[in-house]
């Protein structure tokens, strides 16, 4: 990159999604000395990206790009392109002359969670998965700082036997302690429901992914965001060389992570134990219908208790 004259009119542009590992020699003045961070698009940006990807696709009457943009918070440009391609493929398979909202909704689920599997035929397994997903959904619905539920299903997708979708807010760059704890409690809601309904000896491996998610969020709270009794410090994990902090601090970190997990587990337990009738009702409808929307879930929950007003992320 050296050797260009000042008036040669040559501009070198590069892109990466791993700026953290770039050699410092690339970033010194005179080389790539200006960096522009391109984040995920907001709702207006998603609408403009969608305009590009529907040029050769026909949408059914009544569908607006604004509606699609609002349903796809957190999607990147590549995700949106994939979404519209999948929607067009589904419309073609269903012999439709235009893409409808049904195809867009199904394609959104496919982009987020993978291909839909065969419905569960074993009633015992379906009942357990229904309670697991109902636990996630009800805890998420009853915590004011949790993202709203978008959909709950017991139809397998990818490696998951069932899924609960939440709709995140537009700004995910600033997240409060209350919101992180709400997400941890929501993630633990499935295991809590299993344990509450079927007993400790009957809990399953279905919560494995949830527990990994809990550990990641709790560890980040302790070691990156200073949201624990360990202190307002950011702790380096040491990379390949391993942790570069003392055994005493390591013990405090482990204890703080467990305290957060235990606190959020108890929060989820208290909610589901108090609203056991609501848990049974949602699980029963999931077994029968297999998929319920977030609006339908809130209708059911509202029959048993008052729904909290959802708070902002910060």
Secondary structure, DSSP 8 states (H G I E B T S, - for coil): -TT--TTS--------S-GGG--HHHHSTTSS----------HHHHHHHHHHHTTT--B-TT--HHHHHHHTTT--HHHHHHHHHHHHHHHHHTT-SSB-HHHHHHHHHHHHH--B------HHHHHHHHHHHHHHHHHHHH-TTS-EEEEEE-S-BTTBSSEEEEE--S--SS--HHHHHHHHHHHHHHHHHHHHHH-GGG--GGGHHHHHHHHHHHHHHHHTS--STT-S------GGG---S-HHHHHHHHHHHHHHHHHHHHHHHHHHHHTHHHHHHHHHHHHHHSEEEHHHHHHHHHTTS---------
